[in-house]
Amino acid sequence: MQDLTGLRNRLVHLYDDIDDRLVHEALGEGLGDLEDFATAIARLLVDPDGM
């Protein structure tokens, strides 16, 4: 998920020119991380003491 954070920072703060191809690749590779994050949050919501 750290890679997506870096991408987000570059997009939001316009650190450099945005290459649509790189954004597309990063999102494709990072979707698994987002799914893992969403699953962890859902588990926490169901059982706050479980973690």
C-alpha contacts under 8 A as a table, 3 or more apart, distances in Angstrom:
res1	aa1	res2	aa2	distance
1	M	4	L	5.24
1	M	5	T	6.42
1	M	30	G	6.69
1	M	33	D	5.39
1	M	34	L	7.10
2	Q	5	T	4.98
2	Q	6	G	6.38
3	D	6	G	5.20
3	D	7	L	6.33
3	D	26	A	7.72
3	D	30	G	7.58
4	L	7	L	4.91
4	L	8	R	6.04
4	L	26	A	6.97
4	L	27	L	7.45
4	L	30	G	6.41
5	T	8	R	5.00
5	T	9	N	6.22
6	G	9	N	5.13
6	G	10	R	6.31
7	L	10	R	5.16
7	L	11	L	6.18
7	L	23	V	7.52
7	L	26	A	7.66
8	R	11	L	5.09
8	R	12	V	5.99
9	N	12	V	5.23
9	N	13	H	5.74
9	N	14	L	7.67
9	N	15	Y	7.69
10	R	13	H	5.44
10	R	14	L	5.21
10	R	15	Y	4.97
10	R	16	D	6.64
10	R	18	I	7.90
11	L	14	L	5.20
11	L	15	Y	7.29
11	L	18	I	7.02
14	L	17	D	6.89
14	L	18	I	7.62
18	I	22	L	7.93
18	I	23	V	7.64
19	D	22	L	5.36
19	D	23	V	6.43
20	D	23	V	5.06
20	D	24	H	6.12
21	R	24	H	5.13
21	R	25	E	6.21
22	L	25	E	5.05
22	L	26	A	6.01
23	V	26	A	5.12
23	V	27	L	6.11
24	H	27	L	5.31
24	H	28	G	6.17
25	E	28	G	5.10
25	E	29	E	6.17
26	A	29	E	5.16
26	A	30	G	5.85
27	L	30	G	4.95
27	L	31	L	6.00
28	G	31	L	5.75
29	E	32	G	7.00
30	G	33	D	5.23
30	G	34	L	6.49
31	L	34	L	5.03
31	L	35	E	6.16
32	G	35	E	5.02
32	G	36	D	6.17
33	D	36	D	5.08
33	D	37	F	6.14
34	L	37	F	5.00
34	L	38	A	6.11
35	E	38	A	5.09
35	E	39	T	6.14
36	D	39	T	5.11
36	D	40	A	6.23
37	F	40	A	5.15
37	F	41	I	6.26
38	A	41	I	5.13
38	A	42	A	6.11
39	T	42	A	5.07
39	T	43	R	6.20
40	A	43	R	5.16
40	A	44	L	6.22
41	I	44	L	5.02
41	I	45	L	6.20
42	A	45	L	5.11
42	A	46	V	6.34
43	R	46	V	5.15
43	R	47	D	6.05
43	R	48	P	7.68
43	R	50	G	7.92
44	L	47	D	5.12
44	L	48	P	4.70
44	L	49	D	7.52
44	L	50	G	6.88
44	L	51	M	6.96
45	L	48	P	5.75
47	D	50	G	5.26
47	D	51	M	7.94
48	P	51	M	6.87
